[in-house]
Amino acid sequence: NMEFSRPQIVDLVIVAVEDLGLSGNHTMEEIYGAANDLGLDYCPDETAAQVLLQCNIDLTGNRGELQFAMDPSRRGGHGFRIREHESKNYLTRFSNSPRYQRSGYEKFVFVLRK
């Protein structure tokens, strides 16, 4: 049996790691902690797929990818991202492990807490 959640309307925010007040490389745990302190939450599981389907995103200024903040305790420690390859956008996964490090320029999508 598959369970589907009710449709949700969420406000999404795109931020670089350095926009969270972090410079240099930081772990996912540090990134998510700083985001939480600023009132940002994880994205629902289907967010990346919906953004890919509904929005025309130019990833040129984002080093070719946009990562979606997702609960690291789910999906075997993987999250979703939209990645540009040969002028087309694709949904892929990335390591969302709390100890995995990201650079200050990398951009994430969070949900703005209401």
C-alpha positions as CSV (number, residue, x, y, z in Angstrom):
1,N,0.0,0.0,0.0
2,M,1.2,3.5,-0.9
3,E,0.3,6.4,1.3
4,F,0.1,9.9,-0.2
5,S,0.2,13.1,1.8
6,R,-2.3,15.9,1.4
7,P,-1.2,18.6,-1.0
8,Q,0.7,21.4,0.7
9,I,1.4,25.0,-0.2
10,V,4.9,26.0,1.1
11,D,7.1,29.0,0.7
12,L,10.5,28.0,-0.7
13,V,13.7,29.9,0.0
14,I,17.0,29.4,-2.0
15,V,20.1,30.2,0.1
16,A,23.8,29.6,-0.3
17,V,25.6,28.1,2.7
18,E,27.4,31.4,3.2
19,D,24.0,33.2,3.4
20,L,23.3,31.1,6.6
21,G,26.3,32.9,8.2
22,L,28.7,30.0,7.5
23,S,31.9,30.5,5.5
24,G,34.1,27.8,4.1
25,N,33.2,24.1,4.2
26,H,30.6,22.9,6.7
27,T,28.9,19.6,7.5
28,M,25.2,19.1,6.6
29,E,24.5,19.0,10.3
30,E,26.0,22.5,10.7
31,I,24.2,23.8,7.6
32,Y,20.8,22.4,8.7
33,G,21.4,23.7,12.3
34,A,22.1,27.3,11.0
35,A,19.1,27.1,8.7
36,N,16.8,26.0,11.6
37,D,18.0,28.9,13.7
38,L,16.9,31.3,10.9
39,G,13.4,29.7,10.7
40,L,14.0,27.4,7.7
41,D,12.8,23.8,7.6
42,Y,13.3,20.7,5.5
43,C,11.4,20.3,2.2
44,P,8.7,17.7,1.9
45,D,9.9,14.7,0.0
46,E,8.2,15.6,-3.3
47,T,9.4,19.2,-3.5
48,A,12.4,18.7,-5.8
49,A,10.3,16.7,-8.3
50,Q,7.5,19.3,-8.2
51,V,9.9,22.2,-8.8
52,L,11.5,20.3,-11.7
53,L,8.1,19.7,-13.3
54,Q,6.6,23.1,-12.6
55,C,9.4,25.6,-12.8
56,N,11.9,26.6,-15.5
57,I,15.0,27.0,-13.5
58,D,18.2,28.4,-14.9
59,L,21.0,26.8,-12.9
60,T,23.9,28.6,-14.6
61,G,24.6,30.8,-11.5
62,N,24.3,27.9,-9.1
63,R,27.2,25.9,-10.4
64,G,24.8,23.6,-12.2
65,E,22.8,22.3,-9.3
66,L,20.3,23.2,-6.6
67,Q,20.0,20.9,-3.5
68,F,16.8,20.5,-1.5
69,A,17.1,20.4,2.3
70,M,15.7,17.1,3.4
71,D,15.5,15.2,6.6
72,P,18.8,13.2,6.7
73,S,17.2,10.4,8.7
74,R,15.0,9.4,5.7
75,R,15.8,7.9,2.3
76,G,19.0,6.1,3.5
77,G,20.8,9.4,4.1
78,H,20.2,10.8,0.6
79,G,18.5,13.9,-0.6
80,F,17.4,15.2,-3.9
81,R,18.8,17.9,-6.1
82,I,18.2,19.3,-9.6
83,R,21.3,19.2,-11.7
84,E,21.9,20.7,-15.1
85,H,23.6,18.6,-17.7
86,E,24.0,19.6,-21.4
87,S,21.3,22.4,-21.0
88,K,18.7,20.1,-19.5
89,N,17.7,19.7,-15.8
90,Y,17.6,16.3,-14.1
91,L,16.5,15.1,-10.7
92,T,19.4,13.3,-9.0
93,R,20.3,12.4,-5.4
94,F,23.1,13.5,-3.2
95,S,24.6,12.4,0.1
96,N,22.6,14.0,2.9
97,S,24.7,12.4,5.7
98,P,25.1,14.8,8.7
99,R,28.9,14.5,8.5
100,Y,29.1,15.2,4.7
101,Q,30.7,18.6,4.0
102,R,29.4,21.3,1.6
103,S,31.1,24.5,0.4
104,G,29.9,28.0,1.1
105,Y,28.8,28.7,-2.5
106,E,26.5,25.7,-2.7
107,K,22.8,26.5,-2.8
108,F,19.9,24.8,-1.0
109,V,16.2,25.1,-1.1
110,F,14.4,25.3,2.3
111,V,10.8,25.8,3.4
112,L,10.2,29.0,5.2
113,R,8.7,28.2,8.6
114,K,5.3,29.7,9.2
